[in-house]
Amino acid sequence: MPTEFDIQYALENTHVLYEPDRRIDTFGSTQFEFQIVSELMDAIDTVRVRIGRIEAQKPIILRADAGGVDFDFEGFSPKAEAFGQWLKDNVHNLALLRYGFTFSRVDVSEHLVHESMANVCGKLVEETRISGNPMRAVIQGVDDTWEISLLKFTVEMIEKSKSINEFDFKRRGLL
């Protein structure tokens, strides 16, 4: 189980070297391919490359007025809970987007490369550019906590997709 320090270290040392050209589709699921590159701590010039896929389900609109949004104020005073109820009662056009990801470990393979991290990263980025695959990401992460590196990537994709998804929903009159 990673400690808070491990999580913070992974977040600070995760870098998306090549970002997918595409974003999360508004009205359908989206599959991203990833290559996560991490340096082994106990071997010189040995890099692990994990390859896999992650699926983002289409964003779902949650509306306070339709009962789709529930506010959880655990640990707060009753005043905070009252504010949540007021928000649901008075802000009828409040809508949030919920994103979901499916990560399947069966789709992940890994192999070791006996080269420097810089060489491996450079080659993978160049291969991805040449392939023209608009759904592939190359991520430099931390070996022991590589899944946290992947989750950081998914959060960044949500942030970059949100305005596009909101625009699409508004254009269709759904928001």
C-alpha positions as CSV (number, residue, x, y, z in Angstrom):
1,M,0.0,0.0,0.0
2,P,1.6,3.3,-1.1
3,T,2.1,5.9,1.6
4,E,1.1,9.6,1.2
5,F,4.8,10.3,0.4
6,D,4.8,7.6,-2.3
7,I,1.7,9.1,-3.9
8,Q,3.1,12.6,-3.8
9,Y,6.4,11.4,-5.2
10,A,4.6,9.6,-8.1
11,L,2.5,12.7,-8.9
12,E,5.5,15.0,-8.9
13,N,7.6,12.6,-11.1
14,T,5.0,11.7,-13.7
15,H,5.2,13.5,-17.0
16,V,3.1,13.0,-20.1
17,L,5.8,13.0,-22.8
18,Y,3.3,12.6,-25.7
19,E,-0.3,13.4,-25.3
20,P,-3.1,11.9,-27.3
21,D,-4.5,14.2,-30.1
22,R,-8.0,13.2,-29.2
23,R,-10.0,13.9,-26.0
24,I,-12.8,12.0,-24.2
25,D,-15.7,11.7,-26.6
26,T,-18.9,13.4,-25.3
27,F,-21.4,10.9,-26.6
28,G,-19.5,7.6,-26.6
29,S,-16.7,5.7,-24.8
30,T,-13.1,6.5,-25.7
31,Q,-10.1,4.1,-25.5
32,F,-6.7,5.5,-25.0
33,E,-3.5,3.5,-25.5
34,F,-0.7,4.1,-23.0
35,Q,3.0,3.4,-22.7
36,I,4.4,4.0,-19.3
37,V,8.1,4.2,-19.0
38,S,9.8,3.8,-15.6
39,E,13.3,3.4,-14.4
40,L,14.2,0.4,-12.3
41,M,15.8,1.6,-9.1
42,D,18.1,-1.4,-8.6
43,A,19.6,-1.7,-12.1
44,I,21.6,0.7,-14.2
45,D,20.2,1.6,-17.7
46,T,17.2,-0.7,-17.3
47,V,13.8,0.7,-18.1
48,R,10.4,-1.0,-17.8
49,V,7.9,-0.2,-20.5
50,R,4.2,-1.0,-19.8
51,I,1.8,-1.0,-22.6
52,G,-2.0,-1.1,-22.3
53,R,-5.3,0.5,-22.8
54,I,-7.7,2.5,-20.6
55,E,-11.3,3.2,-21.5
56,A,-13.2,6.4,-20.6
57,Q,-16.9,6.1,-20.6
58,K,-18.9,8.9,-22.0
59,P,-19.5,11.7,-19.4
60,I,-22.8,11.7,-17.6
61,I,-24.8,14.8,-16.7
62,L,-25.8,14.9,-13.1
63,R,-28.4,17.5,-12.3
64,A,-29.3,18.7,-8.8
65,D,-32.9,19.4,-9.8
66,A,-33.3,15.8,-11.1
67,G,-32.0,14.3,-8.0
68,G,-28.9,13.1,-9.8
69,V,-26.5,15.1,-7.7
70,D,-26.1,14.3,-4.0
71,F,-23.9,16.3,-1.8
72,D,-21.9,14.5,0.9
73,F,-20.9,16.7,3.8
74,E,-19.3,14.1,6.1
75,G,-17.6,15.7,9.1
76,F,-19.2,19.1,8.5
77,S,-21.8,20.8,10.7
78,P,-25.5,20.7,10.0
79,K,-25.1,24.2,8.5
80,A,-23.1,22.7,5.6
81,E,-25.7,20.0,5.1
82,A,-28.4,22.7,5.1
83,F,-26.4,24.6,2.4
84,G,-26.3,21.5,0.3
85,Q,-30.1,21.2,0.5
86,W,-30.5,24.9,-0.3
87,L,-28.2,24.4,-3.3
88,K,-30.4,21.5,-4.5
89,D,-33.6,23.5,-3.9
90,N,-32.5,26.8,-5.4
91,V,-29.9,26.2,-8.1
92,H,-32.0,24.4,-10.7
93,N,-29.6,24.7,-13.5
94,L,-26.7,23.2,-11.6
95,A,-25.2,20.4,-13.6
96,L,-22.0,18.4,-13.1
97,L,-20.3,16.0,-15.4
98,R,-19.3,12.6,-14.1
99,Y,-16.4,10.7,-15.8
100,G,-15.7,7.1,-15.5
101,F,-12.7,5.1,-16.5
102,T,-12.3,1.3,-16.8
103,F,-8.8,0.0,-16.3
104,S,-8.2,-3.6,-17.2
105,R,-5.0,-5.2,-16.2
106,V,-5.4,-8.0,-18.7
107,D,-4.6,-5.4,-21.4
108,V,-1.3,-4.5,-19.8
109,S,2.0,-6.0,-20.9
110,E,5.5,-5.1,-19.9
111,H,9.0,-5.6,-21.0
112,L,12.5,-4.4,-19.9
113,V,14.8,-2.4,-22.1
114,H,18.5,-2.1,-21.4
115,E,19.0,1.5,-22.4
116,S,19.0,4.8,-20.7
117,M,15.6,6.4,-19.8
118,A,16.2,9.3,-22.1
119,N,16.9,7.0,-25.1
120,V,13.8,4.8,-24.4
121,C,11.6,7.8,-24.0
122,G,12.9,9.5,-27.1
123,K,12.4,6.3,-29.2
124,L,8.8,5.8,-27.9
125,V,7.8,9.4,-28.5
126,E,9.3,9.3,-32.1
127,E,7.5,5.9,-32.8
128,T,4.2,7.4,-31.6
129,R,4.7,10.6,-33.8
130,I,5.5,8.4,-36.8
131,S,2.5,6.1,-36.2
132,G,0.1,9.0,-36.1
133,N,-2.0,7.2,-33.6
134,P,-4.3,9.9,-32.1
135,M,-5.2,7.8,-29.0
136,R,-1.7,7.0,-27.7
137,A,0.0,8.6,-24.7
138,V,3.6,8.1,-23.7
139,I,4.0,8.7,-19.9
140,Q,7.2,8.8,-17.8
141,G,6.3,7.5,-14.3
142,V,7.6,5.8,-11.2
143,D,8.0,2.0,-11.4
144,D,6.5,1.0,-8.0
145,T,3.6,3.3,-8.3
146,W,3.0,3.3,-12.1
147,E,-0.8,3.0,-11.6
148,I,-0.8,6.4,-9.9
149,S,1.1,7.8,-12.9
150,L,-1.7,6.4,-15.1
151,L,-4.4,7.9,-12.9
152,K,-2.7,11.3,-13.1
153,F,-2.9,11.0,-16.8
154,T,-6.6,10.2,-16.7
155,V,-7.3,13.2,-14.4
156,E,-5.4,15.4,-16.9
157,M,-7.5,14.0,-19.8
158,I,-10.7,14.8,-17.9
159,E,-9.5,18.4,-17.3
160,K,-8.6,18.8,-21.0
161,S,-11.9,17.2,-22.2
162,K,-14.3,19.0,-19.9
163,S,-14.8,22.2,-21.8
164,I,-15.2,20.4,-25.1
165,N,-17.8,18.0,-23.5
166,E,-19.7,20.9,-21.9
167,F,-19.8,22.7,-25.3
168,D,-21.2,19.6,-27.0
169,F,-23.9,19.2,-24.3
170,K,-24.8,22.9,-24.5
171,R,-24.9,22.8,-28.3
172,R,-27.5,20.0,-28.1
173,G,-29.5,21.8,-25.4
174,L,-28.6,19.2,-22.7
175,L,-27.0,21.7,-20.3
